[in-house]
């Protein structure tokens, strides 16, 4: 029963956030999805309905590196997202935490993405 309540609360928070946040070609939405094992992040242009870039801790290129605790992986993923976004010419984004609380892995990801040069 508690699992359904947590999932329902997450979806409710995400819908509330998405009412105010929209990605554009100049400033795409940086969406973060967290599961128990992995972290996924995408840059999305909501006006065109396109995903511009996606990185995940489950990818082969990410797994080839030495793994660490989940926060360390989130930090490396944030730096990787910033690097790939800069290659595509994206510097400003709108951060969408996907209904997840801003602490733990989501916070570490966001801080490392900022350190990597993304502005949000």
Phi, psi and omega in degrees: 000318182295326180297317179296322179295318179296317180294319179296319178295319178299313180295322179296315178297319180296317178298320179295320178292316184292341176297328186258342187250129176220136178270142178238170178298325180284327183221082183290164180272126176266102185263132180244129177239126183244131171240182180295326183259321190234168176230131178239144178222140181223147170258124188233133172262103185288332181293320179269346181073035183238145171266122184273327185200140177223135172228149181211153177286349180272355183287158181294318181296328179282323182287340180293335177282164179293131181276160178218204176287171187294326179291322178295319177296320179297321178295315178296323179293321177298317178295320179295320179297316180298318180297312181292325179294319178296324176299325179274359178084022180255123179241330180250134179223166172250124185275126178240106183281000174068025180088351179284145177298148181275076173200171178067227185295323180295318180293316179298318178302312182296318181295318180291326176294321176295317179297328179285351176117356177282141180248122175204000000 
